[in-house]
Amino acid sequence: MKRRIILCLAALLLAAFAAALPLGAAAPAADDAAAALHALHLVAGTSSADGKVNFDLDAPLSRAQAVTLVVRFLGAERAALDGDPQMPFDDLPAWARPYVGYAYANGIAKGTSATKFDADAPISRAAFLTSLLRVLGYADKNDGSGDFVWSAPGRLALAVGLTDGGTPTETFTRGDAFLLCRAALEATPKSGETLSARLTAAGVFTAAEYDAVRLKNAAVPTD
C-alpha cells in the first residue's frame, strides 16, 4: 500500500514538473544547435577572449544577414562569392550582394518589391521558415499554385519536421535561426534526399561528422 502511494506521488510530481516546462523545452538548446552546425562547417562565429566561439544567439537578424546565414548553411558561400549576382535590387550593401544574388538566383529569397530587398529590416520567423522550405524544394503559392503561402508557412513547416508546433519565442533571433537550420537537415524534402544527405554527398561534411552530431538531441524547435 505504501509503495503504491509513493509511486502515485512520484507520478504526480513528474506530471507537475512536465507541466511547468515551456512548450518546446525538449528541443535542443540554441547553443547546442549552433555548436552542431559549427562542427559541420555550416555556420561561423567569432572567437572570444576565453577561446570559445561566440554565436551571438540573442541577436536579431536582418534580412541580408539571414540570407547570408542560409547560404553558408548550404555550404554555398564559395559559390556565392565566386558568382556574378544578377538581381533587380538597388538597396543592397556591397557585402550582401553575392549572398542575396545566390539566394535570388536559386529561388531561396525574394525582394519586398520589384527593386527593393529591404536588407536592413529584421527578418521574421515566417520569412526565415519560407526560405528553408524553399531550400527543401517546396514552392510558395503564386497565383494559386505552390505548396504553401509564404506569409504563413507554419502548417507546412510542422508537417515536414522543421518545427514541433509549440509556442515560438516572441523575437526571432540568431539562436532561433540555428535551431531551425538544425531541424532542416533532417526535415522531409519535397522530393529526393534529405538536406543532410545532399550536403554529405557534396562533401560539405563527412558522414562520420554528421553521425557524431546526430547523437545529440534531434528534437525540432517550436513554432
C-alpha positions in Angstrom: 0.0 0.0 0.0 2.8 2.4 0.9 4.6 1.5 -2.3 1.5 2.3 -4.3 1.1 5.7 -2.6 4.8 6.6 -3.2 4.5 5.6 -6.8 1.4 7.8 -7.2 3.1 10.7 -5.6 6.1 10.4 -7.8 3.9 10.3 -10.9 2.1 13.4 -9.7 5.4 15.2 -9.2 6.7 14.2 -12.6 3.4 15.4 -14.2 3.6 18.7 -12.4 7.3 19.2 -13.4 6.4 18.5 -17.1 3.5 20.9 -17.0 5.8 23.6 -15.7 8.2 23.2 -18.6 7.6 25.7 -21.5 6.4 24.2 -24.8 9.3 23.0 -26.9 11.5 22.6 -23.8 12.7 19.2 -25.3 14.1 21.0 -28.3 17.9 21.3 -28.4 19.2 24.5 -26.9 20.2 27.1 -29.3 23.9 26.9 -28.3 23.8 23.1 -28.9 22.3 23.7 -32.3 24.9 26.3 -33.1 27.8 24.1 -31.9 26.5 21.2 -34.0 26.2 23.4 -37.2 29.7 24.8 -36.5 31.1 21.3 -36.2 29.6 20.6 -39.6 31.2 23.7 -41.1 27.8 25.3 -41.8 27.9 28.4 -39.6 30.7 30.7 -38.3 31.0 32.6 -35.1 33.5 35.0 -33.5 36.2 33.9 -31.1 36.0 35.3 -27.6 38.8 36.1 -25.1 38.5 32.7 -23.5 38.8 30.8 -26.8 35.2 29.9 -27.1 33.1 30.6 -30.2 30.5 33.3 -29.7 27.4 32.8 -31.9 25.5 35.9 -30.8 22.5 33.8 -30.1 20.3 36.5 -28.7 20.9 39.0 -31.5 18.2 39.7 -34.1 18.8 39.0 -37.8 18.4 41.5 -40.7 17.1 40.1 -44.0 20.5 40.4 -45.5 22.2 38.6 -42.5 19.6 35.9 -42.6 20.2 35.2 -46.3 23.9 35.1 -45.7 23.4 32.6 -42.9 21.3 30.4 -45.1 23.8 30.5 -48.0 26.6 29.5 -45.6 24.4 26.8 -44.1 24.0 25.3 -47.5 27.8 25.2 -47.9 27.5 27.6 -50.8 29.4 30.6 -49.6 32.3 30.0 -52.0 29.9 29.6 -54.9 28.2 32.8 -53.9 31.4 34.8 -53.6 32.7 33.5 -56.9 29.4 34.1 -58.7 28.2 37.1 -60.7 25.0 38.1 -58.9 22.2 39.3 -61.3 19.2 40.7 -59.5 17.0 43.8 -59.6 17.6 45.1 -56.1 19.2 48.5 -55.8 19.3 48.8 -51.9 21.9 46.1 -51.0 25.2 46.8 -49.3 28.2 45.5 -51.2 29.0 42.7 -48.7 25.5 41.3 -49.1 25.3 41.3 -52.9 26.9 37.9 -53.5 24.8 36.1 -50.9 21.5 37.7 -51.9 22.4 37.2 -55.6 23.0 33.5 -55.0 19.8 33.1 -53.0 17.8 35.0 -55.5 19.2 33.0 -58.5 18.4 29.8 -56.7 14.8 30.7 -55.6 15.7 30.9 -51.9 15.0 34.6 -51.3 12.9 37.3 -53.0 12.6 41.0 -52.5 10.0 43.1 -50.8 9.2 44.8 -54.1 10.4 44.6 -57.7 13.6 46.6 -56.9 13.9 46.6 -53.1 15.2 43.8 -50.9 15.0 45.8 -47.6 18.3 44.4 -46.5 18.4 46.1 -43.0 14.9 45.2 -41.9 14.6 42.4 -39.3 13.6 39.1 -40.7 10.5 37.4 -39.3 10.2 33.7 -38.3 7.7 33.3 -41.2 10.2 34.7 -43.7 13.0 32.5 -42.4 10.8 29.4 -42.5 9.8 30.3 -46.0 13.5 30.4 -47.1 14.1 27.0 -45.5 11.0 25.4 -47.1 12.3 26.7 -50.5 15.6 25.1 -49.7 13.7 21.8 -49.2 12.1 22.1 -52.6 8.7 23.5 -51.6 7.3 26.4 -53.6 5.3 29.2 -52.0 2.0 29.9 -53.7 1.8 32.2 -56.6 -1.5 32.7 -58.5 -2.9 29.7 -56.9 -0.1 27.2 -57.4 2.6 26.0 -55.0 2.7 24.3 -51.6 2.2 27.0 -49.0 1.5 30.7 -48.5 4.8 32.5 -48.0 3.4 34.6 -45.2 2.0 31.6 -43.3 4.5 28.7 -43.6 3.8 27.3 -40.1 1.5 24.4 -41.1 3.9 23.0 -43.8 6.9 23.6 -41.5 5.2 21.5 -38.9 4.3 18.8 -41.4 7.8 18.4 -42.7 9.5 18.5 -39.3 11.0 22.0 -39.3 9.0 22.8 -36.1 7.1 20.9 -33.4 4.1 23.2 -33.2 4.9 24.7 -29.8 4.9 28.4 -28.9 7.8 30.3 -30.5 9.9 33.0 -28.9 8.5 36.5 -29.2 11.5 37.9 -31.0 13.2 35.9 -33.8 17.0 35.7 -33.1 20.1 34.1 -34.4 19.6 31.3 -31.9 16.1 30.6 -33.3 17.6 30.5 -36.8 20.2 28.0 -35.8 17.5 25.7 -34.3 15.5 25.8 -37.5 18.6 25.1 -39.6 19.5 22.2 -37.4 16.0 20.8 -37.9 16.2 21.4 -41.7 19.0 18.9 -42.0 16.5 16.0 -41.4 13.3 17.6 -42.4 11.3 15.9 -45.2 12.1 17.4 -48.6 9.5 17.7 -51.3 11.5 15.0 -53.2 14.8 13.2 -53.1 17.3 13.1 -50.3 17.3 14.9 -47.0 19.4 18.1 -46.9 21.9 16.3 -44.6 22.3 13.6 -47.3 22.7 16.2 -50.0 25.4 18.1 -48.1 27.2 14.9 -47.2 27.2 13.9 -50.9 28.5 17.3 -51.8 31.4 17.0 -49.4 30.4 19.8 -47.1 30.8 17.4 -44.2 31.5 13.7 -43.8 29.1 11.0 -42.8 31.2 10.5 -39.6 30.9 14.2 -38.7 27.2 14.1 -39.2 26.8 10.8 -37.2 28.6 12.5 -34.3 26.2 15.4 -34.4 23.2 13.1 -34.6 24.0 11.6 -31.3 22.7 14.9 -29.7 19.1 15.7 -29.2 17.4 15.9 -32.6 14.1 17.4 -31.4 12.8 20.2 -33.5 12.2 23.8 -32.5 8.9 25.3 -31.7 6.7 27.4 -34.0 
